Amino acid sequence: MKRKNFKENLSQNLIKIVFFVISAVLILQSFPREGRFRYSFQEGKPWRYGLMTAPYDFQIFKTDKEIEHETDSVMAGFQPYLSLDASVVKTAKNNLRSDFYSYLRITVPQQYLRYIDKQLETIYKVGIISTTNMEKYQADSISSVLIIQDRVVKSWDLNTLFTTKGAYEALFQNLPPGIHAGVLKTCKLNKYIVENLKPDEMATDRAREEFLKRVSHTSGLVQRGERIIDRGEIISADTYKVLCSMKKVAEERSAASGTNGVLIGQIVLVVGLFVLQFLFLWFFRPTTYERKANVVFILIMITGLVLFTSLVVHTGYLHVYMIPYAILPIMIRTFFDSRTALFAHIITVLISSTIVAYPYEFLLIQIAAGMTSVYSLKDLTQRSQLILCSILVVVTYCVMYLGISLIQEGFMNRIDWHIFAYFLINGGFMLTSYLLIYLFEWMFGYTSNVTLVELSNINNPLLREFSETCPGSFQHSMQVSNLATAAAQEINANVQLVRTGALYHDIGKMSNPIYFTENQSGVNPHDELTPEESAKIIISHVSEGLKLAHKHGLPLVIRDCIRSHHGNGPVRFFYSNFMKEHPDEPVPEVFFYKGSNPASKETAILMMADALEASSRSLKEYSEAEISLLVERIINMQFQEGAFKNVPITFRDLEKIKAVFKSKLQTIYHTRIAYPEMPAINPPLVSD
């Protein structure tokens, strides 16, 4: 289709530009604002860059494990503070005396009161702590605590303190003569046991801060110009610590200097790549660019994967190599062409590479995987093709990663073999694209080859009804499908679309099957009608076919085949009859189809095949010359009438199509051998 001028479609182009801007804004929102350290490195692996010297003075930060170990060592002597409440013991003893003189003395002798009072005094003097706090301190390996009483602090062994349960049990230990446990239990002693030691959080926090100040987070200083590492050297543990420290300082300096520069750089990068994607569609894929839904679909795929990459990198729940980037070229290739799919894939991984830790390695692996997915899935018509594609992509991942790792490491034993498991998970995720195809078909009105294959099954209810109602028209459609499929293969058109569209192009004839020659058996109802009435009935099979297509939910591309297989040309037989009977009168519009001319190679091929198959049935002689003449006459006439003016087809394509049609028709109508008559064969006599 001829691309319209940009200025003539300014409003439409502005809408599409807005789509690109929205996608760019969403991606920029997901980007980190702090500046990134320019180098990627791992402990135990070689340094891939040139000589590294310190650009400024910076301290060497200890690792988290070192800080944790030193903190544990320092905090081993830490003692939390507990506050002792002296009023608790007085309250408990007063409650005991009150209860005793109220009702206990009836059953409990006086000596029990003295015993309990003395024991409570001893227990509260040691101190009672809650079970929860005791377990917490023991879990933190605390052996002693500091008890504050009347502004005096004394250290106390934690194990000597009572819990409420321990204090209760202590009342029953080492009972003197005359004191029995059974009688003590009737006193309900747990009422008088209450914790009198409670944590002093403020004092404890101050003490903890003082202890933590003893822990140093640095272990040295690197001076400006000092050599750190050179290309090819293995990154040792000490060097790794220095590099991590320099990275941390660099990011802090970048954040301190402001994020405007980082944001501007991100905007330039994302906008620049989106401009490339926009120009590619505008200049090289105008048909795809023309429909807004196509632009939205491609941007959803790109933006979705970049946002998911940002989420994975920021959260760390998954590894970036688990993300199935090859889904993007698979999805786009299913509905469009391979170049569009590969270009969008490259744009996606280029943007994503600015987020991941190892951009060089990431780009090599993902671009290779995208190429593999594009060439291994030319036409998705079966589930097995997607499985094979996933296997090939996983193999590509493994081979590329192995090669890069050997280049960087030099030895097989230094390769991180866990990455290969991530690639297998990636391949499993790729299989979900089969479900996504149906989802996007429903959302954007697309039609995949998988759907076309399902529709081309002659056991489909609509096709089965077509074959039973109009057997002649159904056979005609089958022949047209065979002719059109062969032509589509020759010029690299969508073979499955042509095959399926040809099967459905005449379904409108089911409303009046007897009015079409191929369904008649001796009686022609047109003999009783005027040319105008006959033309009207013949033309109606297009509109009736569109009604059936809408009723049965056939895709838009199949409806285009129904609408355009006659274009807006005349009903030739009745048109010619009217011209003979009324040579001096203008031909009424009733003799012309109300459809639209083909706008794609597939619908153009269908129009040619339909006209040729129908016309070939009227040939008196099926010689090579007659068939060749018929093909040339029909296609040239359609071309001269402007039927293909909106079709992106070349003269070379037309010549190839003609050659295929001639060959196929000659095969269909080839001369058969006349078999001689043979006498009947009598059965042999059976003797007794």
ZAMARGU-4260 file (C-alpha; in steps of 0.2 Angstrom, whole numbers, plus 5000, padded with zeros to 4 digits):
<rodrens>
0) 5000/5000/5000 | 5006/5017/4996 | 5012/5027/5011 | 5002/5043/5014 | 5011/5059/5016
5) 5016/5063/5034 | 5008/5080/5034 | 4992/5074/5027 | 4990/5063/5042 | 4997/5074/5056
10) 4983/5070/5068 | 4985/5052/5067 | 5004/5053/5068 | 5003/5064/5083 | 4992/5051/5092
15) 5005/5037/5088 | 5019/5049/5094 | 5009/5051/5110 | 5009/5032/5112 | 5028/5032/5111
20) 5030/5046/5123 | 5019/5037/5136 | 5029/5021/5134 | 5045/5031/5136 | 5039/5039/5152
25) 5034/5023/5159 | 5051/5016/5156 | 5060/5031/5163 | 5050/5030/5179 | 5056/5012/5182
30) 5075/5017/5179 | 5086/5020/5195 | 5090/5038/5197 | 5107/5036/5205 | 5122/5035/5193
35) 5129/5018/5188 | 5146/5012/5191 | 5153/5009/5173 | 5162/4993/5177 | 5155/4975/5180
40) 5165/4963/5190 | 5165/4947/5201 | 5176/4940/5214 | 5187/4926/5207 | 5185/4931/5189
45) 5197/4941/5178 | 5196/4960/5176 | 5190/4964/5158 | 5195/4982/5157 | 5211/4991/5157
50) 5222/4997/5171 | 5212/5004/5185 | 5219/5017/5197 | 5210/5026/5211 | 5202/5042/5204
55) 5202/5050/5221 | 5205/5045/5239 | 5192/5033/5247 | 5191/5022/5261 | 5190/5003/5260
60) 5173/4997/5267 | 5172/4980/5276 | 5160/4967/5269 | 5144/4963/5278 | 5151/4947/5285
65) 5166/4956/5292 | 5155/4969/5300 | 5143/4956/5307 | 5157/4946/5314 | 5165/4961/5322
70) 5149/4967/5329 | 5145/4950/5337 | 5162/4951/5345 | 5160/4968/5352 | 5142/4965/5357
75) 5147/4949/5367 | 5151/4960/5382 | 5135/4970/5380 | 5123/4970/5395 | 5105/4977/5394
80) 5098/4988/5408 | 5084/4982/5419 | 5075/4993/5431 | 5070/4986/5448 | 5053/4991/5455
85) 5054/4990/5475 | 5036/4994/5477 | 5031/4977/5469 | 5037/4967/5484 | 5028/4978/5497
90) 5012/4976/5487 | 5013/4957/5485 | 5017/4955/5504 | 5002/4967/5509 | 4990/4957/5497
95) 4996/4941/5506 | 4993/4947/5523 | 4976/4954/5518 | 4971/4938/5510 | 4977/4928/5525
100) 4968/4937/5538 | 4952/4938/5527 | 4950/4919/5523 | 4966/4909/5523 | 4969/4908/5542
105) 4954/4897/5543 | 4963/4883/5534 | 4981/4888/5534 | 4991/4889/5550 | 5000/4905/5555
110) 5018/4898/5552 | 5013/4897/5533 | 5011/4916/5533 | 5028/4919/5540 | 5036/4906/5528
115) 5028/4913/5513 | 5032/4931/5518 | 5051/4927/5521 | 5052/4918/5504 | 5044/4932/5494
120) 5056/4944/5502 | 5071/4933/5496 | 5064/4930/5479 | 5060/4948/5476 | 5077/4954/5482
125) 5085/4943/5468 | 5073/4949/5455 | 5059/4942/5445 | 5059/4944/5426 | 5046/4940/5413
130) 5048/4923/5403 | 5048/4933/5387 | 5062/4944/5391 | 5072/4930/5398 | 5070/4919/5382
135) 5075/4935/5372 | 5091/4938/5382 | 5096/4920/5381 | 5093/4919/5362 | 5105/4934/5361
140) 5118/4925/5371 | 5117/4938/5385 | 5124/4931/5401 | 5122/4946/5413 | 5112/4961/5415
145) 5113/4978/5423 | 5100/4982/5436 | 5096/5000/5441 | 5089/5002/5459 | 5089/5019/5467
150) 5100/5026/5453 | 5113/5013/5458 | 5118/5001/5444 | 5124/4983/5448 | 5129/4969/5437
155) 5119/4953/5439 | 5121/4935/5432 | 5105/4932/5421 | 5104/4914/5426 | 5102/4919/5444
160) 5086/4929/5441 | 5069/4921/5443 | 5055/4920/5430 | 5037/4920/5436 | 5037/4902/5434
165) 5054/4899/5443 | 5049/4910/5457 | 5033/4900/5460 | 5043/4883/5460 | 5056/4891/5472
170) 5042/4893/5485 | 5041/4874/5485 | 5059/4869/5486 | 5068/4864/5502 | 5052/4866/5513
175) 5056/4866/5532 | 5048/4854/5544 | 5030/4858/5547 | 5027/4866/5530 | 5018/4855/5517
180) 5017/4858/5499 | 4998/4853/5498 | 4994/4867/5510 | 5004/4879/5501 | 4995/4876/5485
185) 4979/4880/5493 | 4986/4898/5495 | 4986/4902/5477 | 5004/4909/5478 | 5005/4914/5459
190) 4994/4929/5464 | 5009/4936/5474 | 5022/4933/5461 | 5024/4948/5449 | 5039/4953/5439
195) 5049/4967/5447 | 5063/4969/5434 | 5058/4977/5418 | 5069/4982/5403 | 5075/5000/5403
200) 5074/5003/5384 | 5082/5021/5384 | 5097/5016/5394 | 5099/5000/5384 | 5098/5009/5367
205) 5111/5021/5373 | 5123/5007/5379 | 5120/4998/5363 | 5124/5013/5352 | 5140/5016/5362
210) 5145/4997/5359 | 5141/4999/5340 | 5152/5014/5339 | 5167/5003/5343 | 5164/4993/5326
215) 5173/5001/5312 | 5166/5000/5295 | 5182/5003/5285 | 5198/4994/5285 | 5210/5005/5276
220) 5212/5019/5264 | 5216/5020/5245 | 5225/5036/5239 | 5222/5044/5223 | 5232/5037/5209
225) 5235/5021/5218 | 5235/5005/5207 | 5220/4994/5210 | 5220/4981/5196 | 5225/4978/5177
230) 5217/4969/5163 | 5217/4950/5164 | 5221/4949/5183 | 5210/4938/5194 | 5199/4948/5206
235) 5205/4942/5223 | 5195/4945/5239 | 5205/4960/5244 | 5204/4968/5227 | 5185/4964/5226
240) 5183/4973/5242 | 5192/4988/5235 | 5182/4988/5219 | 5166/4987/5229 | 5171/5002/5240
245) 5175/5012/5225 | 5159/5008/5217 | 5149/5013/5233 | 5159/5030/5234 | 5156/5033/5216
250) 5137/5031/5217 | 5137/5041/5233 | 5146/5055/5224 | 5135/5054/5209 | 5119/5055/5221
255) 5127/5070/5230 | 5130/5080/5214 | 5112/5078/5209 | 5102/5066/5198 | 5098/5079/5184
260) 5113/5072/5173 | 5108/5054/5175 | 5090/5058/5171 | 5095/5068/5155 | 5106/5053/5150
265) 5092/5041/5152 | 5080/5052/5143 | 5092/5054/5128 | 5095/5035/5127 | 5076/5029/5128
270) 5070/5043/5117 | 5084/5040/5104 | 5080/5021/5103 | 5061/5024/5102 | 5064/5037/5088
275) 5073/5023/5079 | 5058/5011/5082 | 5046/5025/5076 | 5056/5028/5060 | 5058/5010/5056
280) 5039/5008/5056 | 5036/5024/5047 | 5048/5022/5033 | 5049/5003/5031 | 5033/4996/5038
285) 5020/5009/5033 | 5006/4996/5032 | 5010/4991/5050 | 5012/5009/5055 | 4995/5014/5048
290) 4985/5005/5061 | 4986/5012/5078 | 4983/4995/5086 | 4999/4988/5078 | 5009/5002/5086
295) 5001/5000/5103 | 5004/4981/5102 | 5023/4983/5098 | 5025/4996/5112 | 5016/4985/5125
300) 5028/4971/5121 | 5043/4982/5122 | 5038/4992/5137 | 5031/4977/5147 | 5048/4967/5145
305) 5058/4982/5150 | 5047/4986/5165 | 5048/4967/5170 | 5067/4968/5169 | 5068/4983/5180
310) 5056/4974/5193 | 5067/4959/5193 | 5083/4969/5195 | 5077/4979/5209 | 5068/4965/5219
315) 5081/4952/5215 | 5068/4938/5217 | 5072/4931/5200 | 5088/4930/5189 | 5087/4941/5174
320) 5091/4926/5163 | 5074/4919/5168 | 5065/4932/5159 | 5059/4925/5142 | 5064/4940/5130
325) 5062/4928/5115 | 5043/4929/5118 | 5044/4947/5110 | 5050/4942/5093 | 5039/4926/5093
330) 5023/4936/5097 | 5028/4950/5084 | 5033/4937/5071 | 5017/4928/5073 | 5007/4944/5068
335) 5019/4953/5057 | 5036/4950/5049 | 5053/4944/5055 | 5062/4960/5052 | 5049/4970/5063
340) 5051/4956/5076 | 5070/4957/5076 | 5071/4976/5076 | 5059/4977/5091 | 5068/4964/5100
345) 5085/4973/5098 | 5077/4989/5104 | 5070/4980/5119 | 5087/4972/5124 | 5097/4988/5121
350) 5085/4997/5134 | 5086/4983/5146 | 5105/4982/5145 | 5106/4998/5154 | 5098/4991/5169
355) 5106/4974/5171 | 5123/4971/5179 | 5132/4964/5164 | 5126/4973/5149 | 5140/4967/5136
360) 5136/4948/5141 | 5117/4952/5141 | 5117/4960/5124 | 5127/4946/5115 | 5116/4932/5123
365) 5099/4940/5120 | 5102/4946/5102 | 5108/4929/5097 | 5092/4921/5106 | 5081/4933/5097
370) 5089/4929/5080 | 5086/4911/5084 | 5068/4913/5088 | 5064/4923/5072 | 5072/4911/5060
375) 5066/4895/5069 | 5047/4901/5069 | 5043/4907/5052 | 5025/4901/5053 | 5017/4895/5069
380) 5004/4883/5065 | 5007/4869/5077 | 5012/4868/5096 | 5027/4857/5092 | 5034/4871/5082
385) 5034/4882/5098 | 5042/4868/5108 | 5056/4866/5095 | 5059/4885/5095 | 5060/4885/5114
390) 5073/4871/5113 | 5083/4880/5100 | 5083/4896/5110 | 5089/4887/5126 | 5103/4879/5116
395) 5108/4896/5109 | 5108/4903/5127 | 5119/4889/5133 | 5131/4890/5118 | 5133/4909/5119
400) 5135/4909/5138 | 5148/4895/5137 | 5158/4904/5124 | 5157/4921/5133 | 5162/4912/5150
405) 5177/4903/5142 | 5183/4920/5135 | 5182/4928/5151 | 5187/4914/5163 | 5198/4903/5152
410) 5194/4887/5162 | 5178/4876/5163 | 5178/4875/5182 | 5176/4893/5184 | 5159/4894/5174
415) 5144/4897/5184 | 5133/4881/5180 | 5118/4888/5189 | 5115/4900/5174 | 5111/4885/5163
420) 5096/4880/5175 | 5090/4898/5173 | 5090/4896/5154 | 5079/4880/5156 | 5067/4890/5166
425) 5067/4903/5153 | 5063/4890/5139 | 5048/4884/5150 | 5042/4902/5151 | 5043/4904/5132
430) 5029/4891/5130 | 5017/4903/5138 | 5017/4913/5122 | 5005/4900/5115 | 4992/4907/5127
435) 4997/4925/5124 | 4994/4923/5106 | 4976/4920/5109 | 4975/4934/5121 | 4982/4947/5109
440) 4971/4940/5095 | 4956/4944/5106 | 4963/4961/5111 | 4969/4968/5095 | 4959/4959/5082
445) 4974/4949/5075 | 4973/4933/5066 | 4988/4920/5069 | 4992/4906/5058 | 4986/4894/5072
450) 4969/4901/5071 | 4969/4900/5052 | 4974/4882/5052 | 4959/4878/5064 | 4947/4887/5053
455) 4954/4878/5037 | 4948/4861/5045 | 4934/4855/5034 | 4926/4848/5049 | 4922/4865/5055
460) 4903/4867/5057 | 4902/4881/5045 | 4912/4872/5031 | 4903/4856/5034 | 4886/4866/5032
465) 4893/4874/5016 | 4898/4857/5009 | 4881/4850/5012 | 4871/4865/5006 | 4881/4870/4991
470) 4892/4854/4986 | 4897/4862/4969 | 4902/4879/4977 | 4912/4869/4990 | 4921/4860/4977
475) 4924/4876/4968 | 4931/4884/4984 | 4943/4868/4987 | 4950/4870/4969 | 4952/4889/4971
480) 4961/4886/4988 | 4973/4874/4979 | 4977/4886/4965 | 4979/4901/4977 | 4990/4891/4989
485) 5002/4887/4975 | 5003/4905/4969 | 5006/4911/4987 | 5020/4900/4990 | 5028/4906/4974
490) 5029/4924/4979 | 5031/4922/4998 | 5014/4928/5002 | 5004/4921/5017 | 5000/4904/5012
495) 4989/4899/5026 | 4978/4915/5024 | 4976/4912/5006 | 4971/4894/5009 | 4958/4898/5023
500) 4951/4913/5014 | 4948/4903/4998 | 4938/4890/5008 | 4926/4903/5015 | 4925/4916/5000
505) 4909/4909/4993 | 4900/4904/5009 | 4887/4918/5005 | 4880/4906/4991 | 4872/4896/5005
510) 4857/4908/5005 | 4852/4904/4987 | 4863/4889/4981 | 4852/4885/4966 | 4855/4901/4958
515) 4873/4897/4955 | 4878/4886/4940 | 4889/4874/4950 | 4875/4869/4961 | 4862/4867/4947
520) 4856/4850/4940 | 4848/4854/4924 | 4836/4868/4929 | 4842/4886/4929 | 4830/4898/4938
525) 4838/4913/4930 | 4829/4908/4914 | 4813/4916/4922 | 4822/4932/4928 | 4828/4948/4920
530) 4847/4951/4920 | 4844/4964/4933 | 4836/4952/4945 | 4849/4939/4942 | 4863/4951/4944
535) 4856/4956/4961 | 4855/4938/4967 | 4872/4934/4961 | 4880/4950/4969 | 4871/4946/4986
540) 4882/4931/4989 | 4895/4944/4995 | 4885/4953/5007 | 4877/4937/5013 | 4894/4929/5015
545) 4899/4944/5026 | 4884/4942/5037 | 4888/4924/5040 | 4906/4928/5043 | 4900/4941/5057
550) 4888/4928/5064 | 4901/4915/5066 | 4915/4926/5072 | 4927/4924/5057 | 4942/4935/5058
555) 4943/4952/5049 | 4956/4945/5036 | 4944/4931/5031 | 4930/4944/5029 | 4942/4954/5018
560) 4944/4939/5007 | 4925/4937/5005 | 4922/4956/5002 | 4936/4958/4989 | 4936/4942/4979
565) 4925/4950/4966 | 4931/4968/4970 | 4919/4981/4963 | 4919/4973/4945 | 4904/4968/4935
570) 4894/4952/4935 | 4900/4948/4918 | 4888/4936/4911 | 4872/4947/4915 | 4882/4962/4911
575) 4886/4956/4894 | 4868/4951/4891 | 4862/4968/4896 | 4875/4976/4884 | 4869/4966/4870
580) 4851/4970/4873 | 4853/4988/4877 | 4869/4993/4867 | 4865/5012/4868 | 4861/5013/4886
585) 4872/5016/4901 | 4875/5000/4912 | 4865/5002/4929 | 4875/5000/4945 | 4865/4984/4949
590) 4877/4974/4938 | 4892/4979/4948 | 4898/4971/4965 | 4898/4982/4980 | 4914/4975/4987
595) 4931/4983/4988 | 4946/4979/4977 | 4960/4969/4985 | 4972/4978/4996 | 4985/4963/4999
600) 4994/4950/4989 | 4983/4937/4997 | 4967/4944/4992 | 4973/4948/4974 | 4979/4930/4972
605) 4962/4924/4978 | 4953/4935/4965 | 4963/4928/4951 | 4961/4910/4957 | 4942/4912/4959
610) 4940/4920/4941 | 4951/4907/4933 | 4944/4892/4941 | 4926/4897/4936 | 4931/4902/4919
615) 4941/4886/4916 | 4925/4876/4917 | 4918/4884/4901 | 4933/4879/4890 | 4929/4868/4876
620) 4947/4861/4874 | 4959/4860/4889 | 4975/4861/4878 | 4991/4870/4884 | 4988/4884/4873
625) 4970/4887/4878 | 4974/4886/4896 | 4988/4898/4894 | 4977/4910/4884 | 4964/4909/4897
630) 4976/4914/4911 | 4983/4928/4902 | 4966/4935/4897 | 4959/4934/4914 | 4973/4941/4924
635) 4977/4955/4911 | 4959/4960/4911 | 4958/4962/4930 | 4975/4972/4929 | 4968/4984/4916
640) 4952/4987/4925 | 4962/4993/4940 | 4958/4978/4952 | 4976/4977/4958 | 4980/4996/4960
645) 4980/4995/4979 | 4990/4979/4980 | 5009/4979/4983 | 5013/4967/4969 | 5026/4968/4955
650) 5025/4963/4937 | 5038/4949/4941 | 5025/4943/4955 | 5011/4943/4942 | 5022/4933/4929
655) 5026/4920/4943 | 5008/4918/4947 | 5003/4916/4929 | 5015/4902/4927 | 5009/4893/4943
660) 4991/4894/4937 | 4995/4888/4920 | 5004/4873/4927 | 4991/4869/4940 | 4976/4870/4927
665) 4985/4859/4915 | 4988/4846/4929 | 4969/4847/4934 | 4963/4846/4916 | 4976/4834/4909
670) 4971/4822/4895 | 4967/4804/4902 | 4970/4788/4893 | 4955/4781/4885 | 4953/4763/4892
675) 4947/4750/4879 | 4931/4740/4882 | 4934/4723/4890 | 4923/4708/4890 | 4915/4703/4906
680) 4924/4690/4916 | 4914/4675/4919 | 4916/4666/4936 | 4925/4649/4935 | 4914/4634/4936
685) 4915/4624/4952 | 4915/4606/4949 | 4909/4593/4962
</rodrens>
